[in-house]
Amino acid sequence: MNSKKHKSISYAKWGYAFIAPFFIVYTLCSLVPLFMTFYNSFFENYMDGLKQIGPNFVGLDNYISLFTVSNNGTIDILVYTSNTIIMWLMGAIPQIVFALLLAVIFTSARMRIKGQQFFKTVIYMPNLIMASAFSMLFFTLFSNVGPINQIIQAMGGEVFMFFNNEWSARTIIAFINFLMWFGNTTILLMAGIMGIDQSLFEAASIDGANSRQVFFKITLPLLMPIIVYVLITALIGGLQMFDVPQIISAGLGTPNRTTMTLVMYLNRFIGTSKNYGMAGAVSLVLFVITGLLSIIVFKSLIPSDKKKKKGGK
Amino acid sequence: MANNLEDYKIHTSKFSLITSRVFSYIFLAFVTFLSLFPFYLMIINSTRSNAQLQAGFEILPKEHFIDNLITAWNDTSIFFLPQGLLNSFIVAACTCLLGTYFSALTAYGICVYDFKGKNLAHKFIILVMMIPTQVSALGFVQIVNNLNLTNTYWPLIIPAIAAPATYFYMKQYIDSTLPLEIVEAARVDGSNEFRTFNTICMPILRPAMAVQMIFAFVASWNNFFTPALILDKKEIITLPIMLSIVRSRINSQAGDMGEVYMIILLAIIPVVIVYLFLSRFIIKGVTLGAVKG
């Protein structure tokens, strides 16, 4: 104990040296920009045609205009938040259901599914694909002259304009997100199921429980912490939804802004209209939402560290 | 009586095992179809000429693969595809090397040394792990503008040095695999601390670092949001930005669809090839990185 303390004193400076690059870069590239972003939200600062307006201090005006009814007759940020959450839910619900089913199938000791490696490789593959390329692909597949409409026509149907209908456009976006993420969720849930004490399953089967009972009475309750973790991280990812709807709708959120997400809105303020004041306000809203969600994840990660330290070597 | 009951039980459980197996394989086949069908369509369509694509859907490949490849490769009207592949590769390679090395270094520093604020540093990184990059994008773009770094790769590469998720993964891996006795032994032998990390500990961490490099490479290769705010010059832009240009071009005019499918294919293919070789490690890496304990 004593000798350890002695060593820790003499080597402490190396610890700082090792973590210094990370913290310096994080501060300069994320922390300072974060505060600059918030600072911007209190200023009027945009381009009106070719004329630069501001920056003038306006207090909370940007937040007020963010939450007042716009020219469109709606409170835009609420519309875009609900778009984001609707499209996220449309993808996330099937994602969790499919992932749970697949995880149970893969881990079932009774069924001994063959070709597991193949199936896992295949279902994880969409996750690695460039979201913009995937979206571009689906855009061409479902376009008015694309293969899907050609099939519909060949079967005697009429051309269906998938991207002019609110729900078909949203469904395609949600489907791409689902396809990209269900493999990842499956693998996480599988790890969770394999972490459950096997003797519980044996005991249940000796007591004559059928597979449905085992799933609802043992697997699901014990898996709940991991499902919650997966859901919250998925929600944080979902709030950042950008690539897919941006490419599918060419940045416009068509039809009628029903596929416009929060981050697309932010991107318009930073990139297109250069309205930095409003961009700052949108960023802060996004930060507060993800911050609250992150704290839940943070709390679920830190206690497990402590447990490990106590139980470990 | 008891025997009959046993027989009945075994019989039904066998029956239910077979049905659940059949159901499982049908479900797996369906999921496999879902996952592979887009790739199949993309590959088939990249072998067909624009006229063939307009004519209707077909199941078998045609003979225009090379034609489409040549068109896509040589088209310089709005961007230059080979340049885009190279640009994306440069950014992704630098990002994954820097990010993995420095994040591993940080994790090692926190695992191996005892110093004041070490727990705070760890908690801080985990707390910021979930904050999306988009939230600080505005300030970041302003800094980049002020330093005249727009249309350069520095703003995409340098921030990679601080990768909280990579740190978290490496921290867990080091905690469970790196014996501290090795570090002590190296000290006794008079090795400098940085040399100990680079020559003795890094080889032990190689499997985990390789997985993180793959993830970092893919994430950078696919990254769209930040590059789109920083790059807009034809010779500098990366692949996702090129794809967004292709998309907006389709809105205004009907282009050569064979070429469009070929561009999508070329943007995806490098990652798919790497994945097919390394899928085993990648899938293992997903579990190790994200699930606690």
Interface residues (C-beta under 8 A of the other chain):
Chain A: K4 K7 S8 Y11 A12 K13 W14 G15 Y16 A17 F18 I19 P21 F22 F23 V25 Y26 C29 S30 L31 V32 P33 L34 F35 M36 T37 Y39 N40 F98 L101 L102 I105 S108 R110 M111 I113 Q117 F119 K120 T121 V122 I123 Y124 M125 P126 L128 I129 M130 A131 S132 A133 F134 M136 L137 F138 F139 T140 L141 S143 V145 P147 Q150 I151 Q153 A154 L179 F182 G183 N184 I187 L188 M190 A191 G192 G195 N210 S211 I226 Y229 T233 I236 L239 Q240 F242 D243 Q246 I247 A250 G251 V263 L266 N267 F269 I270 G271 Y276 A279 G280 S283 L286 F287 T290 G291 L293 S294 I295 V297 F298 S300 L301 I302 S304 D305 K307 K308
Chain B: S16 L17 S20 R21 S24 Y25 F27 L28 V31 T32 L34 S35 L36 P38 F39 L41 M42 N45 Q54 G56 F57 F102 S103 L105 T106 Y108 G109 I110 V112 Y113 D114 F115 K116 K118 A121 K123 I125 I126 L127 V128 M129 M130 I131 P132 T133 Q134 V135 S136 A137 L138 G139 F140 V141 Q142 I143 I158 P159 I161 A162 P164 Y167 D175 E193 F197 V218 W221 N222 F224 F225 A228 L229 L239 P240 L243 S244 V246 R247 S248 I250 N251 M257 V260 Y261 I264 A267 I268 V271 V272 Y275 L276 S279 R280 I282 I283 V286 T287 A290 V291 K292 G293
